[in-house]
């Protein structure tokens, strides 16, 4: 895992309009080396965001409009 100082704070852009729970990484590959895992800080604690899930949910939301 990267050093905490290098992670950066979680931003609204990272979430893309979703919640942390919506985008929580579930380690789909089982090893955490999928390439979609994003580490960020939230209130000083590391969180893992799945960029693939964010993209899928964004596409689904855009398809509904």
C-alpha positions in Angstrom: 0.0 0.0 0.0 1.3 3.5 -0.8 2.4 5.8 2.1 -0.6 7.6 3.5 0.9 11.1 2.8 1.0 10.3 -0.9 -2.6 9.1 -1.2 -4.4 12.5 -1.3 -7.8 13.3 0.0 -10.9 11.8 -1.5 -12.6 14.3 -3.8 -16.1 14.6 -5.2 -14.6 13.9 -8.6 -13.2 10.6 -7.4 -16.7 9.6 -6.4 -18.4 10.8 -9.5 -21.7 11.5 -7.7 -21.8 8.2 -5.8 -21.1 7.4 -2.2 -18.0 5.6 -0.8 -20.3 2.6 -0.1 -21.4 2.5 -3.7 -17.8 2.3 -5.0 -16.2 0.3 -2.2 -13.5 -2.0 -3.6 -14.4 -5.7 -3.2 -11.1 -7.0 -4.6 -12.7 -8.7 -7.5 -9.4 -10.3 -8.6 -8.9 -11.7 -5.2 -5.4 -10.2 -5.1 -6.0 -6.5 -5.4 -4.0 -6.2 -8.6 -6.8 -5.5 -11.0 -5.6 -2.0 -11.9 -8.9 -0.4 -11.0 -8.3 0.0 -7.3 -7.8 3.6 -6.1 -6.5 4.5 -2.7 -7.5 7.8 -1.2 -7.8 9.3 2.3 -11.2 10.1 4.0 -11.0 11.8 7.3 -7.3 10.6 7.6 -8.1 7.0 7.0 -7.4 5.1 3.7 -10.4 4.0 1.6 -10.4 1.9 -1.5 -12.5 2.9 -4.5 -13.2 0.7 -7.5 -12.8 2.8 -10.6 -14.4 0.1 -12.8 -17.6 0.1 -10.6 -17.7 3.9 -10.8 -17.5 3.7 -14.6 -20.2 1.0 -14.8 -22.5 2.9 -12.5 -22.0 6.1 -14.4 -22.8 4.4 -17.7 -25.9 2.9 -16.2 -27.0 6.3 -14.8 -26.4 8.0 -18.2 -28.3 5.2 -20.0 -31.4 5.9 -17.8 -31.5 9.6 -18.7 
